[in-house]
Amino acid sequence: MKPGSEPTPASLAPSASGLAGRARDFRLRMSVIDLRAETALDLARDRYGRTVHEGAAAAARAHRDQAAVEAYTTHLAPHADALLDAARRALDELPPAQHLAGWRAVLEGLAASTAEIRRALDHPAAPGSPAECAQHAALWPHFAAWADHSVIVSNLAEQRDRWHHKAPLDEEEQRMWTEKAHAAHRRGELELTESWYAADGQPIALAHLVEDDDSTLIALRGDPDVPGWQVIGHYTDEYEAGQALPAPVPPGVLRAGASRFNRPEPAPEISLQELTRDIVESQHAGDASNALLSATQRGYDAGPMVRLQQLLETSSQFASALESVQGRQIGARLAALGRQIEFLTREVEDAAEDLGATVAVLPPHRTPVLRVRPRPAVDTTPPTPPPRASTPARSR
């Protein structure tokens, strides 16, 4: 076995907190590796995002893959199995919740990636050979999986002692604080500051309850815009609240297959700034029409207006995925704006086609202005400036 893949002796095994720290350290190192690789890949692309220097791009990816192998074998491989075991034990102790099946699938997927990495590192290809580059490239998605999802594993291993919440309020006090908070919410004086989900899948929020120019930090359980939410505690400051309340679990994702560390190749894209400049420099109606049509182009190399519509549609999906009353309302607004952008895009497309059909040019009286004026010859004496008009003295 490779040195980095050997199991750690029980006497030297780190604690659950130490294991979680190893996972966070690997994620941080992968972030640095990925950022450096993206910077190098950008240098291999043209201004539209198309790769034009294939050799430089291949070298950047090979360097990225090699750095990821070194980071994994040094910092995570000796502890990956122990980290997964600790996460599984913690997962078994959690109360039933909707997200547990997904988390269990993540743990099993990371276990499979760990086994695949171990098999490859136990039979390494010849150093510096094309086979080694291919082997490391095949391992990058597994390293990316660990970097993307290790936050779930580390949270499970580390936070198991902070999942359960002992209510500091008795029934009467909870009812009183809940009524005060509902009244402040109706007055618009309940200022939400932070929210997260507890291990049981229930939303928790911190808010400042303003009453008679006095503010109290309280914690809520439930959606503040849905009847039935309750106050579960009041605290002096955020630190005290963080120590007493249920620990946050990692938030979800909008799309399950998205990966920060394994993004697809960017599609070619022309900026609005460049299209505007094209129109300013145009002299024929057809050139200005083409710039407008580029902004409304659809498909793989979509134009900026279509990209804007996609941004609004994706933002609408995100807001709706929050599964709150306000999230659904904002999602509906963004979806309506997306439809308006779609209508506007079609109008711009029609206007661009009409502009091109004019087969017109700018009239010649729109004469360009010379931006750089000719300088006098070196041996020419500059003209004497005109005398300045004398200003009469003013009496004080």
C-alpha positions in Angstrom: 0.0 0.0 0.0 1.0 3.6 -0.5 2.1 5.3 2.7 -0.8 7.8 2.5 -3.3 5.0 2.4 -2.3 3.0 5.4 -4.8 3.1 8.3 -3.8 5.1 11.4 -3.1 3.0 14.5 -5.9 3.3 17.1 -3.5 4.9 19.6 -2.7 7.7 17.2 -6.2 8.2 15.7 -7.4 11.8 16.0 -10.7 12.6 17.8 -13.9 13.3 16.0 -13.0 17.0 16.0 -9.6 16.2 14.7 -11.1 14.1 11.9 -13.4 16.9 10.9 -10.4 19.2 10.9 -8.6 16.9 8.4 -11.6 17.0 6.1 -11.8 20.8 6.3 -8.1 21.1 5.7 -8.4 18.9 2.5 -11.3 21.0 1.3 -9.3 24.2 1.8 -6.3 22.8 -0.1 -8.6 21.6 -2.9 -10.0 25.2 -3.1 -6.5 26.6 -3.6 -5.6 23.9 -6.2 -8.8 24.5 -8.1 -8.4 28.3 -8.1 -4.8 28.0 -9.4 -5.9 25.6 -12.1 -8.8 27.9 -13.2 -6.4 30.8 -13.4 -4.0 28.8 -15.6 -6.9 27.6 -17.8 -8.2 31.2 -18.2 -4.8 32.0 -19.7 -5.3 29.3 -22.3 -8.7 30.7 -23.5 -9.6 33.6 -25.7 -11.7 36.5 -24.7 -14.9 34.6 -25.4 -13.9 31.6 -23.1 -12.9 29.2 -25.9 -9.8 27.1 -25.2 -7.2 28.1 -27.9 -4.0 26.7 -26.3 -4.7 23.0 -25.8 -1.2 22.2 -24.6 -1.3 24.8 -21.9 -4.7 23.7 -20.8 -3.6 20.0 -20.6 -0.6 21.0 -18.6 -2.7 23.0 -16.2 -5.1 20.0 -15.6 -2.2 17.6 -15.2 -0.6 19.9 -12.6 -4.0 20.2 -10.8 -4.5 16.4 -10.8 -1.0 15.8 -9.4 -1.5 18.4 -6.6 -4.8 16.8 -5.7 -3.2 13.4 -5.4 -0.5 14.8 -3.1 -3.1 16.7 -1.0 -5.3 13.6 -0.6 -2.5 11.1 0.3 -0.9 13.5 2.8 -3.9 14.9 4.6 -7.0 12.8 4.1 -6.1 9.2 3.0 -4.9 8.0 6.5 -8.2 9.2 8.1 -10.8 8.8 5.4 -12.2 5.4 6.7 -12.2 6.6 10.3 -14.0 9.8 9.3 -16.7 7.9 7.4 -17.2 5.4 10.3 -17.7 8.3 12.7 -20.1 9.9 10.4 -22.1 6.7 10.0 -22.3 6.2 13.7 -23.6 9.8 14.2 -26.1 9.4 11.3 -27.6 6.3 13.0 -28.2 8.4 16.2 -30.2 11.1 14.4 -34.0 11.4 14.7 -35.9 10.5 11.5 -35.8 13.4 9.0 -36.2 13.9 5.3 -32.6 14.6 4.6 -31.1 11.5 6.2 -31.5 9.2 3.1 -29.6 11.7 1.0 -26.8 12.0 3.6 -26.5 8.2 3.7 -26.2 8.1 0.0 -23.4 10.7 0.2 -21.5 8.6 2.7 -21.8 5.5 0.6 -20.7 7.4 -2.5 -17.6 8.8 -0.7 -16.8 5.3 0.5 -16.9 4.1 -3.0 -14.6 7.0 -4.1 -12.2 6.2 -1.3 -12.0 2.6 -2.4 -11.4 3.6 -6.0 -8.7 6.1 -5.0 -7.0 3.4 -2.9 -7.0 0.9 -5.7 -5.4 3.4 -8.0 -2.8 4.6 -5.5 -1.9 1.0 -4.6 -1.0 0.3 -8.3 0.6 3.6 -9.5 1.6 4.1 -13.1 5.2 5.0 -14.0 6.1 8.5 -12.7 5.8 11.1 -15.4 4.3 8.7 -18.0 1.1 9.4 -19.9 -0.4 6.5 -18.0 0.2 8.3 -14.7 -1.5 11.5 -16.1 -4.5 9.5 -17.3 -4.7 7.7 -13.9 -4.6 11.0 -12.0 -7.1 12.6 -14.3 -9.5 9.7 -13.6 -9.1 10.3 -9.9 -9.9 14.0 -10.0 -13.7 13.5 -9.9 -13.3 11.4 -6.7 -11.2 14.1 -5.1 -13.8 16.7 -6.2 -16.5 14.5 -4.6 -14.6 14.6 -1.3 -14.0 18.3 -1.5 -17.7 19.0 -2.4 -19.3 16.8 0.2 -16.8 16.5 3.1 -18.7 19.3 4.9 -21.5 16.8 5.5 -19.1 14.1 6.8 -17.2 16.5 9.0 -20.4 18.0 10.4 -21.8 14.5 11.3 -18.5 13.5 13.0 -18.1 16.7 14.9 -21.5 18.0 15.9 -23.2 14.9 17.3 -23.1 16.3 20.9 -24.9 19.5 19.9 -27.8 18.2 18.0 -30.2 18.0 20.9 -31.7 21.1 22.4 -32.9 21.4 26.0 -35.6 24.1 26.0 -34.7 26.8 28.5 -38.3 28.0 28.7 -41.1 26.4 30.6 -44.5 26.2 28.9 -45.9 29.4 30.3 -42.8 31.4 29.5 -42.6 30.0 26.0 -46.3 31.0 25.4 -45.6 34.5 26.7 -42.5 35.1 24.5 -44.2 33.6 21.5 -47.2 36.0 21.9 -44.8 38.9 22.2 -42.9 37.8 19.1 -46.1 37.4 17.1 -47.2 40.9 18.1 -43.8 42.3 17.1 -44.0 40.5 13.8 -47.3 42.1 13.0 -45.9 45.5 13.9 -42.9 44.9 11.6 -40.5 45.0 14.6 -39.2 41.4 14.4 -35.9 41.6 12.6 -34.5 38.3 11.4 -30.7 38.1 11.5 -29.8 34.4 10.8 -31.3 31.1 10.0 -30.3 27.4 9.8 -31.8 23.9 10.0 -31.4 21.6 13.0 -30.7 17.9 12.7 -34.4 17.0 12.9 -35.0 19.1 9.8 -36.7 22.0 11.6 -35.8 25.6 10.7 -34.3 27.7 13.5 -33.9 31.5 13.2 -32.4 34.3 15.3 -34.3 37.6 15.5 -34.2 40.9 17.3 -37.5 41.5 19.1 -38.0 45.3 19.3 -40.3 46.5 22.0 -40.4 50.0 23.5 -37.0 50.9 22.0 -35.6 47.8 23.6 -34.2 44.9 21.6 -34.0 41.3 22.7 -32.3 38.4 20.8 -34.7 35.5 20.5 -34.7 32.1 18.7 -37.6 30.9 16.7 -38.5 27.4 15.5 -40.5 27.2 12.3 -41.2 29.6 9.4 -42.0 33.1 10.7 -44.5 33.6 7.9 -46.5 30.4 8.6 -48.8 30.1 11.7 -47.5 27.8 14.4 -43.9 29.0 14.9 -42.7 29.4 18.4 -40.0 31.1 20.5 -37.6 28.6 21.9 -35.3 30.9 23.8 -34.0 34.4 24.5 -30.3 35.3 24.9 -27.9 38.0 25.7 -26.0 37.8 22.5 -25.3 35.6 19.5 -22.5 33.7 21.2 -24.8 32.6 24.1 -27.5 31.6 21.5 -25.0 29.6 19.5 -23.9 27.6 22.5 -27.5 26.8 23.6 -29.4 26.2 20.4 -29.2 23.1 18.2 -26.2 23.0 16.0 -26.7 23.9 12.3 -26.5 21.1 9.8 -25.1 21.7 6.3 -27.6 23.4 4.0 -28.9 21.7 0.9 -28.1 22.4 -2.8 -30.3 23.7 -5.6 -29.2 21.0 -8.1 -27.9 17.6 -6.8 -25.4 17.1 -9.6 -23.7 20.5 -9.3 -20.0 20.5 -8.3 -17.8 23.5 -7.4 -14.7 21.5 -8.1 -15.8 19.8 -11.3 -17.5 22.5 -13.4 -18.2 22.0 -17.1 -16.2 23.9 -19.7 -17.6 27.4 -19.9 -19.6 28.2 -23.1 -18.3 31.0 -25.4 -19.9 34.3 -24.4 -19.7 37.9 -25.7 -20.2 40.7 -23.1 -22.7 43.4 -23.4 -19.9 45.9 -23.2 -18.3 44.5 -26.3 -21.6 44.4 -28.2 -22.3 48.0 -27.3 -18.8 49.0 -28.6 -19.5 47.1 -31.8 -22.6 49.3 -32.4 -20.7 52.5 -31.6 -18.1 51.5 -34.2 -20.7 50.4 -36.8 -21.4 52.4 -39.9 -23.8 50.0 -41.6 -27.2 49.1 -40.2 -26.4 45.4 -40.8 -23.4 45.6 -38.4 -25.6 47.1 -35.6 -28.3 44.5 -36.4 -25.8 41.7 -36.0 -24.7 43.0 -32.6 -28.3 43.1 -31.4 -28.9 39.6 -32.8 -25.8 38.4 -30.9 -27.4 39.6 -27.7 -30.6 37.6 -28.3 -28.9 34.5 -29.7 -30.0 31.2 -28.1 -28.4 27.8 -27.7 -24.9 26.8 -26.6 -23.3 30.2 -27.1 -26.3 32.2 -26.0 -26.3 36.0 -25.9 -26.4 38.2 -22.8 -30.2 38.7 -22.9 -30.8 35.0 -23.0 -28.2 34.5 -20.2 -30.1 37.1 -18.1 -33.3 35.2 -18.6 -31.5 32.0 -17.5 -30.2 33.8 -14.4 -33.7 34.9 -13.4 -35.2 31.5 -14.0 -32.4 29.9 -11.9 -32.9 32.5 -9.2 -36.6 31.8 -9.2 -35.9 28.1 -8.7 -33.6 28.9 -5.8 -36.1 31.1 -4.1 -38.9 28.5 -4.5 -36.5 25.8 -3.2 -36.2 27.6 0.1 -39.7 26.2 0.8 -40.8 29.2 2.8 -43.7 31.6 2.2 -41.5 34.5 1.3 -39.3 32.2 -0.8 -42.3 31.1 -2.9 -43.5 34.7 -3.3 -40.0 35.9 -4.5 -39.7 32.9 -6.7 -43.0 33.8 -8.4 -41.8 37.4 -8.9 -38.5 36.3 -10.4 -40.3 33.9 -12.7 -42.6 36.7 -13.9 -39.5 38.9 -14.6 -38.0 36.0 -16.5 -41.1 35.9 -18.7 -40.8 39.7 -19.3 -37.2 39.3 -20.3 -38.2 36.5 -22.7 -40.8 38.9 -24.3 -38.3 41.7 -24.4 -35.7 39.4 -26.0 -38.2 38.6 -28.8 -39.0 42.3 -29.3 -35.3 43.1 -29.5 -34.8 40.3 -32.0 -37.6 41.6 -34.2 -36.3 45.1 -34.0 -32.8 43.9 -34.9 -34.1 42.1 -38.0 -36.0 45.2 -39.1 -32.9 47.3 -38.6 -30.9 45.0 -40.8 -33.6 45.1 -43.5 -33.2 48.8 -43.8 -29.8 48.3 -45.7 -28.9 51.8 -44.5 -25.6 53.5 -43.6 -24.9 56.5 -41.4 -25.0 59.8 -43.4 -21.6 61.4 -44.2 -22.2 64.6 -42.2 -21.6 62.6 -39.1 -17.9 63.2 -39.5 -15.5 61.6 -37.1 -13.4 63.8 -34.8 -9.7 63.3 -34.9 -8.8 62.3 -31.3 -5.0 62.9 -31.6 -4.1 66.4 -33.0 -0.8 66.8 -35.0 2.1 68.0 -33.0 4.4 70.9 -34.4 7.8 70.1 -35.8 10.7 69.8 -33.4 12.4 73.0 -34.6 9.3 75.1 -34.8 9.0 77.9 -32.3 5.6 77.7 -30.6 3.4 80.7 -31.2 3.3 83.6 -28.7 0.3 83.3 -26.5 -2.1 86.2 -26.7 -1.8 88.9 -24.0 -4.0 88.4 -21.0 -6.6 91.0 -20.3 -5.7 93.1 -17.3 -8.1 93.0 -14.5 -8.7 96.3 -12.7 -7.7 96.4 -9.1 -10.6 96.3 -6.7 -10.7 98.7 -3.7 -11.0 97.1 -0.4 
